[in-house]
Amino acid sequence: MRLKGMLILATAISVALWQSKANAEENKSCDLFEGEWLSESSAPYTLYNYASCPFIQKEFNCRKNGRSDDLYLRYNWRPNSCNLSRWDFIELGGQLFKDMDRVLAFEKALHTWAGWVDDNVDPTTSKVFFQGISPSHYNGIEWNEPRAKSCIGQKEPVVGPTYPGGLPPALGVLKKVLGAMRKPVTLLGVTVLSLMRKDGHPSIYGLPLMDCSHWCLPGVPDTWNQILYNLIV
């Protein structure tokens, strides 16, 4: 495969998740939307732990918000003529890994993506960009303000040129993988400049919760785009 005149902006990486190839073949002839909810009486049927999953927004985390019963967690959707594959597995080289560390999973996904780029991209006709890690600001200790419990009330950036709290571990993983690639990839190194902007999050002015990971618009992401534009032209 040869890509001509294509700008590849890798803003996200996904890893294919399978429980078994047998289930996949079975599901081809199965109506996944016809079935019933079956109760798992012995233990909650959950695909992830509500207490440790970092991606559940506050307003959706019923157990953490005080819901005492867990009956709503015990129901499993069962199609009439097949089984649904669970997605809490990562397949790598024919081997399944369950509950893999997030940083390790990120690294393995990066290697998969990097291998595809090395095998398929022609650097004479294509230029590849990879957007760096977007940081969050939930702990003022990281920017030498112990009394600041989050980004709430922050009105000014951190004084640079370095961020007191250090860099996200995922950034080191990203640089290591990109540095080992055969084909050139331009890293959009937005992490450090974004770390300085503890004042740039929606805070209490976005969704009805504290948001110190996304960004107000207009705002920081516009600078990312401006830098990308300059790199292109």
N, CA, C and O of each residue as an XYZ file, in Angstrom:
932
protein
N       0.840     -1.172      0.000
C       0.000      0.000      0.000
C       0.886      1.237      0.000
O       1.822      1.332      0.794
N       0.597      2.188     -0.887
C       1.387      3.400     -0.976
C       0.462      4.586     -0.826
O      -0.540      4.694     -1.534
N       0.791      5.469      0.086
C      -0.034      6.643      0.326
C       0.587      7.824     -0.395
O       1.761      8.125     -0.183
N      -0.180      8.503     -1.248
C       0.327      9.631     -2.022
C      -0.397     10.899     -1.603
O      -1.626     10.966     -1.581
N       0.404     11.899     -1.272
C      -0.152     13.218     -0.981
C      -1.093     13.235      0.194
O      -1.987     14.080      0.249
N      -0.928     12.345      1.124
C      -1.860     12.283      2.257
C      -1.169     12.763      3.522
O      -0.057     12.340      3.838
N      -1.843     13.651      4.242
C      -1.352     14.097      5.537
C      -2.001     13.226      6.597
O      -3.224     13.208      6.729
N      -1.195     12.513      7.341
C      -1.719     11.613      8.364
C      -1.534     12.273      9.713
O      -0.405     12.469     10.164
N      -2.624     12.613     10.353
C      -2.555     13.189     11.690
C      -3.061     12.151     12.670
O      -4.260     11.882     12.741
N      -2.146     11.571     13.422
C      -2.518     10.514     14.366
C      -2.874     11.149     15.687
O      -1.987     11.460     16.481
N      -4.153     11.348     15.941
C      -4.598     11.954     17.187
C      -5.086     10.921     18.182
O      -5.315     11.236     19.350
N      -5.244      9.716     17.737
C      -5.688      8.679     18.672
C      -5.271      7.326     18.141
O      -5.097      7.144     16.936
N      -5.115      6.400     19.029
C      -4.758      5.033     18.653
C      -5.784      4.100     19.264
O      -6.126      4.234     20.439
N      -6.273      3.163     18.482
C      -7.186      2.166     19.030
C      -6.571      0.788     18.897
O      -5.856      0.506     17.935
N      -6.843     -0.043     19.838
C      -6.347     -1.415     19.816
C      -7.537     -2.338     19.597
O      -8.538     -2.227     20.304
N      -7.447     -3.244     18.633
C      -8.532     -4.190     18.382
C      -8.652     -5.125     19.563
O      -7.665     -5.697     20.027
N      -9.879     -5.273     20.044
C     -10.118     -6.101     21.221
C     -11.021     -7.266     20.842
O     -12.120     -7.079     20.321
N     -10.537     -8.466     21.113
C     -11.323     -9.664     20.813
C     -11.313    -10.605     22.010
O     -10.316    -10.671     22.729
N     -12.381    -11.322     22.234
C     -12.340    -12.410     23.214
C     -12.030    -13.712     22.521
O     -11.238    -14.507     23.027
N     -12.636    -13.949     21.375
C     -12.290    -15.165     20.626
C     -12.756    -15.025     19.195
O     -13.764    -14.374     18.920
N     -12.017    -15.641     18.282
C     -12.419    -15.621     16.876
C     -13.676    -16.455     16.658
O     -14.449    -16.201     15.734
N     -13.869    -17.437     17.505
C     -15.066    -18.274     17.367
C     -16.323    -17.447     17.583
O     -17.290    -17.573     16.831
N     -16.313    -16.598     18.614
C     -17.464    -15.742     18.867
C     -17.712    -14.798     17.709
O     -18.860    -14.538     17.351
N     -16.650    -14.285     17.124
C     -16.801    -13.355     16.010
C     -17.489    -14.039     14.836
O     -18.381    -13.463     14.214
N     -17.070    -15.280     14.529
C     -17.697    -16.011     13.440
C     -19.152    -16.318     13.760
O     -20.020    -16.253     12.890
N     -19.406    -16.653     15.025
C     -20.760    -16.982     15.457
C     -21.683    -15.780     15.322
O     -22.843    -15.922     14.937
N     -21.167    -14.597     15.640
C     -21.993    -13.396     15.652
C     -22.386    -12.917     14.263
O     -23.309    -12.114     14.125
N     -21.695    -13.403     13.227
C     -22.028    -12.991     11.880
C     -23.469    -13.360     11.511
O     -24.127    -12.636     10.764
N     -23.949    -14.480     12.034
C     -25.296    -14.940     11.702
C     -26.265    -14.737     12.853
O     -27.338    -15.340     12.877
N     -25.898    -13.895     13.804
C     -26.720    -13.704     15.002
C     -27.244    -12.284     15.053
O     -26.505    -11.343     14.764
N     -28.514    -12.110     15.418
C     -29.073    -10.779     15.658
C     -28.727    -10.380     17.087
O     -29.342    -10.856     18.041
N     -27.750     -9.513     17.223
C     -27.262     -9.139     18.550
C     -28.257     -8.303     19.345
O     -28.086     -8.102     20.548
N     -29.297     -7.817     18.673
C     -30.256     -6.933     19.332
C     -31.507     -7.650     19.828
O     -32.374     -7.034     20.447
N     -31.601     -8.948     19.560
C     -32.722     -9.749     20.040
C     -32.232    -10.696     21.117
O     -31.366    -11.534     20.867
N     -32.786    -10.566     22.319
C     -32.340    -11.400     23.421
C     -33.014    -10.988     24.706
O     -34.145    -10.501     24.686
N     -32.333    -11.177     25.834
C     -32.919    -10.816     27.124
C     -31.817    -10.477     28.116
O     -30.665    -10.879     27.957
N     -32.208     -9.714     29.158
C     -31.292     -9.380     30.247
C     -31.357    -10.490     31.289
O     -32.413    -10.750     31.864
N     -30.237    -11.135     31.524
C     -30.158    -12.197     32.512
C     -29.385    -11.720     33.726
O     -28.356    -11.056     33.596
N     -29.882    -12.059     34.909
C     -29.251    -11.627     36.146
C     -28.126    -12.578     36.532
O     -28.313    -13.794     36.567
N     -26.957    -12.016     36.822
C     -25.838    -12.786     37.348
C     -25.908    -12.678     38.866
O     -25.397    -11.719     39.445
N     -26.533    -13.647     39.506
C     -26.839    -13.520     40.932
C     -25.609    -13.621     41.824
O     -25.610    -13.099     42.939
N     -24.550    -14.292     41.342
C     -23.405    -14.528     42.214
C     -22.535    -13.293     42.399
O     -22.019    -13.067     43.494
N     -22.363    -12.495     41.362
C     -21.495    -11.322     41.443
C     -21.888    -10.331     40.358
O     -22.456    -10.735     39.344
N     -21.607     -9.065     40.538
C     -21.928     -8.063     39.517
C     -21.259     -8.392     38.190
O     -20.094     -8.784     38.144
N     -22.021     -8.224     37.108
C     -21.482     -8.459     35.772
C     -20.986     -7.120     35.230
O     -21.717     -6.435     34.514
N     -19.782     -6.750     35.557
C     -19.234     -5.470     35.122
C     -18.001     -5.697     34.262
O     -17.217     -6.615     34.501
N     -17.847     -4.851     33.266
C     -16.711     -4.960     32.371
C     -15.488     -4.234     32.908
O     -14.379     -4.430     32.410
N     -15.681     -3.401     33.917
C     -14.566     -2.681     34.531
C     -14.984     -2.264     35.931
O     -16.168     -2.291     36.267
N     -14.012     -1.878     36.744
C     -14.246     -1.527     38.140
C     -14.563     -0.042     38.264
O     -13.769      0.801     37.848
N     -15.715      0.279     38.830
C     -16.113      1.690     38.942
C     -15.150      2.481     39.822
O     -15.009      3.691     39.649
N     -14.485      1.811     40.765
C     -13.609      2.514     41.702
C     -12.254      2.850     41.099
O     -11.595      3.785     41.553
N     -11.826      2.103     40.081
C     -10.495      2.317     39.536
C     -10.483      2.823     38.102
O      -9.444      3.275     37.621
N     -11.612      2.756     37.409
C     -11.644      3.217     36.025
C     -11.507      4.740     35.992
O     -12.323      5.434     36.597
N     -10.495      5.279     35.300
C     -10.256      6.718     35.314
C     -11.108      7.492     34.324
O     -11.020      8.719     34.273
N     -11.934      6.807     33.531
C     -12.646      7.477     32.457
C     -14.124      7.743     32.761
O     -14.822      8.330     31.936
N     -14.605      7.322     33.924
C     -16.010      7.548     34.272
C     -16.162      8.966     34.809
O     -15.549      9.314     35.818
N     -16.961      9.774     34.152
C     -17.193     11.130     34.647
C     -18.007     11.071     35.935
O     -18.790     10.146     36.154
N     -17.808     12.061     36.767
C     -18.366     12.060     38.116
C     -19.867     11.847     38.141
O     -20.379     11.084     38.960
N     -20.575     12.524     37.239
C     -22.034     12.460     37.296
C     -22.596     11.121     36.866
O     -23.789     10.866     37.026
N     -21.732     10.246     36.312
C     -22.189      8.933     35.865
C     -21.789      7.809     36.818
O     -22.218      6.670     36.635
N     -20.977      8.107     37.829
C     -20.455      7.073     38.710
C     -21.395      6.874     39.894
O     -21.156      7.392     40.985
N     -22.460      6.122     39.667
C     -23.542      5.995     40.650
C     -23.061      5.421     41.977
O     -23.463      5.896     43.039
N     -22.209      4.412     41.926
C     -21.743      3.796     43.173
C     -20.910      4.776     43.989
O     -21.092      4.882     45.202
N     -20.009      5.483     43.345
C     -19.211      6.472     44.059
C     -20.071      7.614     44.590
O     -19.736      8.241     45.595
N     -21.176      7.874     43.908
C     -22.056      8.962     44.332
C     -23.046      8.539     45.409
O     -23.886      9.335     45.826
N     -22.951      7.271     45.868
C     -23.745      6.862     47.011
C     -24.829      5.847     46.767
O     -25.535      5.489     47.710
N     -25.006      5.355     45.539
C     -26.024      4.341     45.308
C     -25.603      3.050     45.994
O     -24.539      2.505     45.701
N     -26.439      2.559     46.911
C     -26.036      1.433     47.757
C     -26.314      0.076     47.127
O     -25.583     -0.876     47.401
N     -27.344     -0.050     46.291
C     -27.650     -1.354     45.703
C     -26.793     -1.577     44.470
O     -26.389     -0.627     43.799
N     -26.520     -2.847     44.177
C     -25.744     -3.157     42.986
C     -26.506     -4.054     42.022
O     -25.909     -4.670     41.139
N     -27.815     -4.129     42.187
C     -28.618     -4.988     41.312
C     -28.516     -4.571     39.858
O     -28.535     -5.417     38.964
N     -28.407     -3.259     39.612
C     -28.342     -2.776     38.231
C     -27.039     -3.178     37.536
O     -26.930     -3.094     36.313
N     -26.065     -3.608     38.314
C     -24.786     -4.054     37.751
C     -24.778     -5.537     37.399
O     -23.837     -6.020     36.769
N     -25.815     -6.256     37.799
C     -25.798     -7.714     37.695
C     -26.451     -8.265     36.429
O     -26.532     -9.480     36.251
N     -26.912     -7.385     35.560
C     -27.623     -7.864     34.375
C     -26.713     -7.953     33.165
O     -25.951     -7.036     32.861
N     -26.813     -9.069     32.494
C     -25.988     -9.369     31.332
C     -26.886     -9.545     30.117
O     -27.793    -10.378     30.137
N     -26.649     -8.773     29.058
C     -27.442     -8.915     27.834
C     -27.007    -10.162     27.089
O     -25.840    -10.315     26.729
N     -27.956    -11.044     26.865
C     -27.669    -12.327     26.221
C     -28.502    -12.453     24.942
O     -29.709    -12.678     25.020
N     -27.881    -12.313     23.769
C     -28.606    -12.532     22.515
C     -29.164    -13.948     22.458
O     -28.660    -14.848     23.130
N     -30.204    -14.143     21.655
C     -30.898    -15.424     21.628
C     -30.039    -16.568     21.094
O     -30.165    -17.700     21.560
N     -29.172    -16.291     20.129
C     -28.480    -17.408     19.480
C     -26.962    -17.275     19.446
O     -26.302    -17.935     18.643
N     -26.404    -16.430     20.309
C     -24.950    -16.323     20.357
C     -24.535    -15.622     21.653
O     -25.383    -15.195     22.436
N     -23.257    -15.511     21.864
C     -22.735    -14.830     23.044
C     -21.991    -13.556     22.637
O     -21.336    -13.512     21.596
N     -22.104    -12.531     23.469
C     -21.359    -11.301     23.220
C     -19.931    -11.443     23.738
O     -19.705    -11.921     24.850
N     -18.987    -11.028     22.929
C     -17.604    -11.029     23.379
C     -17.375     -9.860     24.329
O     -17.800     -8.737     24.055
N     -16.703    -10.126     25.444
C     -16.317     -9.045     26.342
C     -15.126     -8.312     25.734
O     -14.358     -8.887     24.962
N     -14.977     -7.007     26.098
C     -13.910     -6.205     25.459
C     -12.803     -5.799     26.423
O     -12.038     -4.880     26.131
N     -12.706     -6.474     27.574
C     -11.628     -6.099     28.488
C     -10.384     -6.960     28.280
O      -9.689     -7.308     29.235
N     -10.116     -7.297     27.028
C      -8.923     -8.057     26.677
C      -8.178     -7.339     25.575
O      -8.776     -6.625     24.770
N      -6.854     -7.532     25.539
C      -6.028     -7.032     24.457
C      -5.339     -8.219     23.817
O      -4.704     -9.020     24.503
N      -5.460     -8.333     22.513
C      -4.815     -9.434     21.803
C      -3.514     -8.934     21.214
O      -3.482     -7.913     20.528
N      -2.452     -9.651     21.481
C      -1.138     -9.280     20.980
C      -0.401    -10.535     20.572
O      -0.087    -11.384     21.406
N      -0.126    -10.646     19.285
C       0.600    -11.814     18.796
C      -0.116    -13.116     19.057
O       0.519    -14.141     19.305
N      -1.444    -13.085     19.002
C      -2.217    -14.293     19.227
C      -2.459    -14.618     20.682
O      -3.133    -15.603     20.984
N      -1.923    -13.812     21.604
C      -2.099    -14.039     23.033
C      -3.006    -12.966     23.625
O      -2.900    -11.793     23.268
N      -3.898    -13.369     24.530
C      -4.828    -12.434     25.145
C      -4.306    -11.971     26.494
O      -3.849    -12.778     27.304
N      -4.377    -10.658     26.733
C      -3.972    -10.069     27.998
C      -5.184     -9.371     28.611
O      -5.875     -8.611     27.933
N      -5.441     -9.627     29.886
C      -6.577     -9.037     30.567
C      -6.088     -8.021     31.595
O      -5.101     -8.243     32.296
N      -6.816     -6.886     31.665
C      -6.522     -5.853     32.661
C      -5.062     -5.397     32.601
O      -4.389     -5.317     33.628
N      -4.592     -5.106     31.422
C      -3.208     -4.658     31.252
C      -3.041     -3.241     31.790
O      -3.955     -2.422     31.688
N      -1.883     -2.957     32.357
C      -1.566     -1.611     32.810
C      -1.771     -0.625     31.661
O      -1.395     -0.911     30.524
N      -2.364      0.536     31.951
C      -2.721      1.479     30.899
C      -1.513      1.979     30.118
O      -1.563      2.072     28.891
N      -0.433      2.299     30.815
C       0.756      2.809     30.131
C       1.366      1.729     29.249
O       1.809      2.004     28.133
N       1.387      0.490     29.759
C       1.911     -0.617     28.969
C       1.045     -0.872     27.743
O       1.560     -1.119     26.652
N      -0.281     -0.812     27.927
C      -1.194     -0.991     26.794
C      -0.991      0.108     25.762
O      -1.029     -0.145     24.558
N      -0.776      1.334     26.241
C      -0.517      2.459     25.345
C       0.748      2.214     24.528
O       0.781      2.474     23.325
N       1.786      1.715     25.189
C       3.048      1.445     24.487
C       2.874      0.372     23.422
O       3.382      0.509     22.309
N       2.159     -0.693     23.760
C       1.965     -1.772     22.795
C       1.129     -1.287     21.609
O       1.382     -1.669     20.467
N       0.127     -0.437     21.891
C      -0.675      0.115     20.800
C       0.175      1.009     19.909
O       0.031      0.992     18.687
N       1.059      1.786     20.519
C       1.954      2.643     19.744
C       2.856      1.818     18.824
O       3.079      2.184     17.670
N       3.369      0.706     19.345
C       4.221     -0.145     18.522
C       3.445     -0.699     17.322
O       3.992     -0.821     16.225
N       2.167     -1.032     17.538
C       1.339     -1.519     16.434
C       1.181     -0.440     15.374
O       1.349     -0.692     14.180
N       0.856      0.768     15.828
C       0.703      1.899     14.898
C       2.023      2.203     14.187
O       2.043      2.409     12.973
N       3.131      2.232     14.948
C       4.433      2.546     14.377
C       4.830      1.530     13.311
O       5.404      1.891     12.284
N       4.522      0.261     13.560
C       4.832     -0.774     12.580
C       4.081     -0.563     11.283
O       4.620     -0.776     10.197
N       2.810     -0.136     11.408
C       2.019      0.123     10.195
C       2.617      1.284      9.409
O       2.732      1.212      8.186
N       2.997      2.349     10.102
C       3.597      3.499      9.418
C       4.895      3.102      8.741
O       5.118      3.451      7.582
N       5.751      2.383      9.438
C       7.031      1.969      8.874
C       6.848      1.106      7.630
O       7.649      1.178      6.698
N       5.805      0.298      7.613
C       5.590     -0.627      6.501
C       4.843     -0.005      5.319
O       4.956     -0.490      4.193
N       4.080      1.065      5.566
C       3.157      1.530      4.534
C       3.325      2.970      4.066
O       2.830      3.318      2.994
N       3.995      3.804      4.821
C       4.071      5.215      4.471
C       5.321      5.520      3.664
O       6.423      5.105      4.022
N       5.141      6.238      2.586
C       6.249      6.682      1.755
C       6.603      8.111      2.153
O       5.836      9.025      1.849
N       7.737      8.340      2.821
C       8.073      9.684      3.306
C       8.347     10.689      2.201
O       8.422     11.888      2.470
N       8.500     10.229      0.959
C       8.704     11.172     -0.140
C       7.400     11.790     -0.609
O       7.408     12.808     -1.300
N       6.285     11.187     -0.243
C       4.985     11.708     -0.670
C       4.070     12.037      0.497
O       3.014     12.640      0.308
N       4.466     11.646      1.705
C       3.593     11.831      2.866
C       4.397     12.329      4.062
O       5.577     12.014      4.216
N       3.739     13.098      4.889
C       4.349     13.560      6.128
C       3.433     13.154      7.276
O       2.230     13.411      7.245
N       4.009     12.522      8.280
C       3.223     11.993      9.392
C       3.435     12.862     10.632
O       4.564     13.173     11.009
N       2.314     13.245     11.257
C       2.349     13.986     12.513
C       1.691     13.142     13.604
O       0.732     12.414     13.349
N       2.216     13.252     14.808
C       1.588     12.586     15.949
C       1.394     13.615     17.055
O       2.354     14.212     17.540
N       0.143     13.812     17.444
C      -0.139     14.786     18.502
C       0.284     14.242     19.854
O      -0.026     13.099     20.189
N       0.993     15.053     20.635
C       1.499     14.631     21.926
C       0.435     14.526     22.994
O      -0.757     14.616     22.700
N       0.854     14.336     24.228
C      -0.039     14.081     25.348
C      -0.647     15.390     25.856
O       0.070     16.355     26.121
N      -1.961     15.411     25.986
C      -2.648     16.570     26.565
C      -2.780     16.351     28.072
O      -3.395     15.370     28.491
N      -2.220     17.238     28.895
C      -2.198     17.008     30.342
C      -3.442     17.540     31.049
O      -4.252     18.254     30.458
N      -3.577     17.181     32.323
C      -4.660     17.689     33.178
C      -4.043     18.394     34.382
O      -2.841     18.298     34.628
N      -4.892     19.106     35.131
C      -4.426     19.856     36.301
C      -5.408     19.657     37.455
O      -6.288     20.487     37.681
N      -5.253     18.560     38.176
C      -6.146     18.255     39.292
C      -5.480     18.411     40.658
O      -6.146     18.264     41.682
N      -4.192     18.703     40.692
C      -3.502     18.781     41.971
C      -2.512     19.933     41.961
O      -1.516     19.901     41.238
N      -2.792     20.963     42.774
C      -1.956     22.149     42.795
C      -0.536     21.909     43.244
O       0.344     22.725     42.968
N      -0.289     20.796     43.937
C       1.078     20.485     44.369
C       1.990     20.380     43.155
O       3.175     20.704     43.236
N       1.445     19.932     42.038
C       2.257     19.754     40.837
C       2.812     21.082     40.327
O       3.893     21.114     39.740
N       2.090     22.168     40.542
C       2.602     23.466     40.083
C       2.961     24.382     41.260
O       2.892     25.607     41.159
N       3.348     23.752     42.380
C       3.847     24.456     43.567
C       2.804     25.364     44.219
O       3.133     26.418     44.764
N       1.540     24.936     44.155
C       0.473     25.643     44.868
C      -0.318     24.604     45.667
O      -1.402     24.198     45.250
N       0.220     24.170     46.820
C      -0.406     23.086     47.590
C      -1.850     23.362     47.978
O      -2.631     22.425     48.140
N      -2.217     24.620     48.131
C      -3.592     24.936     48.536
C      -4.583     24.801     47.389
O      -5.792     24.749     47.616
N      -4.088     24.745     46.182
C      -4.967     24.609     45.025
C      -5.282     23.132     44.811
O      -4.409     22.355     44.424
N      -6.521     22.753     45.063
C      -6.910     21.357     44.934
C      -7.189     20.966     43.479
O      -7.293     19.781     43.162
N      -7.307     21.944     42.616
C      -7.587     21.663     41.213
C      -7.358     22.939     40.418
O      -6.771     23.903     40.909
N      -7.837     22.921     39.174
C      -7.698     24.089     38.316
C      -8.722     25.174     38.619
O      -8.675     26.251     38.024
N      -9.648     24.904     39.537
C     -10.704     25.885     39.845
C     -10.084     27.181     40.350
O      -9.239     27.170     41.246
N     -10.509     28.285     39.772
C     -10.052     29.594     40.210
C      -8.716     30.023     39.643
O      -8.256     31.126     39.939
N      -8.076     29.185     38.836
C      -6.777     29.540     38.253
C      -6.972     30.547     37.118
O      -7.788     30.335     36.220
N      -6.219     31.639     37.168
C      -6.388     32.713     36.192
C      -5.127     33.014     35.400
O      -5.173     33.777     34.435
N      -4.007     32.429     35.788
C      -2.748     32.689     35.102
C      -1.997     31.385     34.856
O      -2.156     30.422     35.607
N      -1.178     31.356     33.801
C      -0.369     30.161     33.528
C       0.733     29.976     34.570
O       1.046     30.887     35.337
N       1.310     28.780     34.578
C       2.500     28.517     35.374
C       3.671     29.252     34.725
O       3.795     29.262     33.501
N       4.526     29.864     35.534
C       5.695     30.543     34.999
C       6.710     29.494     34.554
O       7.112     28.647     35.352
N       7.129     29.540     33.288
C       8.019     28.547     32.707
C       9.467     28.823     33.004
O       9.766     29.637     33.877
N      10.387     28.167     32.300
C      10.141     27.341     31.102
C       9.913     25.860     31.397
O       9.625     25.099     30.473
N      10.032     25.425     32.660
C       9.798     24.019     32.975
C       8.614     23.905     33.918
O       8.290     24.840     34.650
N       7.970     22.736     33.887
C       6.809     22.498     34.745
C       7.272     21.799     36.017
O       7.921     20.757     35.927
N       6.968     22.327     37.188
C       7.488     21.771     38.444
C       7.108     20.318     38.685
O       7.868     19.571     39.301
N       5.943     19.915     38.207
C       5.459     18.572     38.517
C       5.999     17.472     37.639
O       5.640     16.310     37.825
N       6.847     17.798     36.692
C       7.360     16.768     35.802
C       6.407     16.462     34.663
O       5.348     17.078     34.546
N       6.785     15.512     33.827
C       6.029     15.183     32.622
C       5.248     13.889     32.792
O       5.663     13.021     33.560
N       4.125     13.740     32.092
C       3.345     12.490     32.159
C       4.174     11.299     31.688
O       4.897     11.418     30.699
N       4.092     10.149     32.368
C       4.859      8.962     31.956
C       4.587      8.548     30.520
O       5.476      8.027     29.847
N       3.372      8.773     30.042
C       3.034      8.369     28.670
C       3.857      9.118     27.639
O       4.079      8.615     26.538
N       4.314     10.319     27.985
C       5.108     11.089     27.026
C       6.457     10.421     26.787
O       6.932     10.374     25.652
N       7.075      9.907     27.840
C       8.335      9.191     27.679
C       8.171      7.963     26.816
O       9.030      7.664     25.986
N       7.072      7.246     27.002
C       6.787      6.062     26.187
C       6.638      6.470     24.727
O       7.183      5.821     23.835
N       5.898      7.547     24.489
C       5.661      8.016     23.125
C       6.968      8.387     22.433
O       7.192      7.993     21.288
N       7.828      9.134     23.107
C       9.087      9.543     22.497
C       9.986      8.345     22.206
O      10.685      8.321     21.193
N       9.969      7.355     23.090
C      10.787      6.157     22.877
C      10.345      5.407     21.631
O      11.176      4.990     20.824
N       9.041      5.237     21.475
C       8.531      4.494     20.319
C       8.786      5.266     19.031
O       9.238      4.687     18.043
N       8.502      6.567     19.030
C       8.720      7.359     17.821
C      10.196      7.401     17.452
O      10.543      7.396     16.271
N      11.064      7.444     18.454
C      12.490      7.498     18.196
C      13.052      6.230     17.577
O      14.111      6.261     16.951
N      12.357      5.126     17.745
C      12.823      3.847     17.208
C      12.251      3.537     15.834
O      12.583      2.505     15.250
N      11.400      4.405     15.306
C      10.772      4.151     14.009
C      11.740      4.381     12.860
O      12.644      5.211     12.951
N      11.543      3.642     11.783
C      12.374      3.809     10.587
C      11.938      5.021      9.774
O      12.772      5.720      9.198
N      10.639      5.268      9.729
C      10.113      6.380      8.954
C       9.991      7.622      9.856
O       9.670      7.494     11.038
N      10.243      8.812      9.309
C      10.188     10.031     10.120
C       8.771     10.394     10.522
O       7.849     10.350      9.707
N       8.606     10.754     11.786
C       7.327     11.213     12.314
C       7.579     12.505     13.094
O       8.492     12.566     13.918
N       6.789     13.511     12.839
C       6.920     14.772     13.554
C       5.988     14.757     14.765
O       4.770     14.648     14.621
N       6.564     14.867     15.944
C       5.774     14.896     17.168
C       5.283     16.315     17.418
O       6.076     17.253     17.502
N       3.978     16.459     17.536
C       3.415     17.743     17.943
C       3.553     17.815     19.459
O       2.667     17.381     20.196
N       4.672     18.367     19.913
C       5.018     18.342     21.330
C       4.264     19.375     22.140
O       4.846     20.354     22.608
N       2.967     19.158     22.306
C       2.113     20.146     22.972
C       2.084     19.966     24.486
O       1.466     20.771     25.183
N       2.733     18.937     25.006
C       2.578     18.612     26.426
C       3.099     19.707     27.337
O       2.374     20.167     28.220
N       4.347     20.139     27.142
C       4.949     21.115     28.048
C       4.224     22.449     27.989
O       3.911     23.027     29.030
N       3.953     22.948     26.787
C       3.281     24.242     26.687
C       1.873     24.174     27.270
O       1.362     25.172     27.777
N       1.244     23.000     27.199
C      -0.099     22.846     27.774
C      -0.049     22.703     29.285
O      -0.956     23.153     29.985
N       1.012     22.076     29.790
C       1.168     21.965     31.240
C       1.209     23.338     31.896
O       0.756     23.489     33.031
N       1.736     24.329     31.213
C       1.816     25.672     31.773
C       0.436     26.315     31.951
O       0.281     27.244     32.743
N      -0.552     25.825     31.222
C      -1.862     26.475     31.198
C      -2.850     25.866     32.188
O      -3.895     25.346     31.795
N      -2.518     25.933     33.450
C      -3.445     25.475     34.490
C      -4.717     26.313     34.524
O      -5.703     25.920     35.146
N      -4.699     27.459     33.861
C      -5.840     28.360     33.834
C      -6.774     28.105     32.657
O      -7.808     28.763     32.541
N      -6.429     27.164     31.784
C      -7.143     27.040     30.522
C      -8.247     26.018     30.459
O      -8.797     25.782     29.383
N      -8.599     25.391     31.591
C      -9.614     24.334     31.591
C     -11.013     24.891     31.863
O     -11.149     25.984     32.412
N     -12.058     24.137     31.479
C     -13.418     24.594     31.769
C     -13.685     24.748     33.260
O     -14.511     25.568     33.660
N     -12.987     23.962     34.088
C     -13.186     24.052     35.535
C     -14.664     23.852     35.850
O     -15.235     22.827     35.476
N     -15.297     24.808     36.531
C     -16.723     24.697     36.870
C     -17.598     25.360     35.822
O     -18.804     25.502     36.025
N     -17.012     25.767     34.705
C     -17.752     26.503     33.688
C     -18.041     25.665     32.447
O     -18.384     26.202     31.394
N     -17.903     24.362     32.574
C     -18.230     23.479     31.472
C     -19.425     22.628     31.827
O     -20.503     23.153     32.106
N     -19.248     21.318     31.820
C     -20.290     20.405     32.266
C     -20.513     20.591     33.762
O     -19.678     21.203     34.428
N     -21.617     20.078     34.310
C     -21.877     20.264     35.744
C     -20.973     19.402     36.616
O     -21.448     18.591     37.412
N     -19.674     19.584     36.457
C     -18.695     18.896     37.266
C     -17.379     19.626     37.100
O     -17.246     20.469     36.213
N     -16.411     19.318     37.934
C     -15.093     19.919     37.821
C     -14.348     19.281     36.655
O     -14.156     18.065     36.634
N     -13.931     20.083     35.695
C     -13.253     19.566     34.512
C     -11.903     20.248     34.370
O     -11.817     21.395     33.932
N     -10.841     19.527     34.748
C      -9.479     20.052     34.655
C      -8.648     19.275     33.649
O      -7.419     19.293     33.714
N      -9.309     18.586     32.712
C      -8.582     17.822     31.707
C      -8.873     18.305     30.288
O      -7.999     18.247     29.423
N     -10.099     18.782     30.043
C     -10.402     19.350     28.737
C     -10.006     20.826     28.728
O      -9.512     21.348     29.728
N     -10.228     21.496     27.593
C      -9.777     22.875     27.449
C     -10.899     23.787     26.988
O     -11.746     23.392     26.187
N     -10.897     25.020     27.505
C     -11.842     26.026     27.034
C     -11.525     26.371     25.577
O     -10.366     26.366     25.161
N     -12.561     26.665     24.827
C     -12.401     27.124     23.451
C     -13.152     28.433     23.252
O     -14.308     28.552     23.659
N     -12.498     29.425     22.623
C     -11.120     29.450     22.148
C     -10.137     29.241     23.297
O     -10.451     29.533     24.451
N      -8.950     28.736     22.977
C      -7.994     28.470     24.030
C      -6.798     27.677     23.565
O      -6.344     27.819     22.430
N      -6.289     26.838     24.452
C      -5.030     26.116     24.227
C      -5.017     25.290     22.939
O      -4.024     25.349     22.213
N      -6.072     24.517     22.612
C      -6.013     23.717     21.386
C      -5.834     24.541     20.119
O      -5.337     24.029     19.117
N      -6.234     25.817     20.149
C      -6.026     26.661     18.976
C      -4.537     26.875     18.718
O      -4.109     26.989     17.569
N      -3.752     26.930     19.793
C      -2.300     27.041     19.637
C      -1.729     25.764     19.042
O      -0.815     25.817     18.218
N      -2.267     24.600     19.460
C      -1.817     23.350     18.846
C      -2.019     23.399     17.330
O      -1.125     23.044     16.561
N      -3.208     23.845     16.916
C      -3.527     23.904     15.489
C      -2.651     24.916     14.764
O      -2.248     24.696     13.622
N      -2.362     26.027     15.436
C      -1.510     27.043     14.826
C      -0.104     26.505     14.588
O       0.501     26.758     13.546
N       0.413     25.758     15.570
C       1.734     25.150     15.419
C       1.733     24.122     14.293
O       2.670     24.071     13.496
N       0.678     23.299     14.224
C       0.566     22.322     13.144
C       0.549     23.017     11.799
O       1.207     22.573     10.859
N      -0.199     24.103     11.700
C      -0.267     24.860     10.447
C       1.117     25.354     10.037
O       1.486     25.268      8.866
N       1.877     25.867     10.990
C       3.227     26.370     10.699
C       4.156     25.248     10.258
O       5.006     25.446      9.390
N       3.993     24.061     10.858
C       4.823     22.931     10.452
C       4.494     22.474      9.033
O       5.374     22.012      8.306
N       3.238     22.601      8.643
C       2.820     22.159      7.317
C       3.302     23.124      6.237
O       3.809     22.699      5.199
N       3.144     24.416      6.485
C       3.471     25.393      5.441
C       4.945     25.775      5.466
O       5.386     26.586      4.652
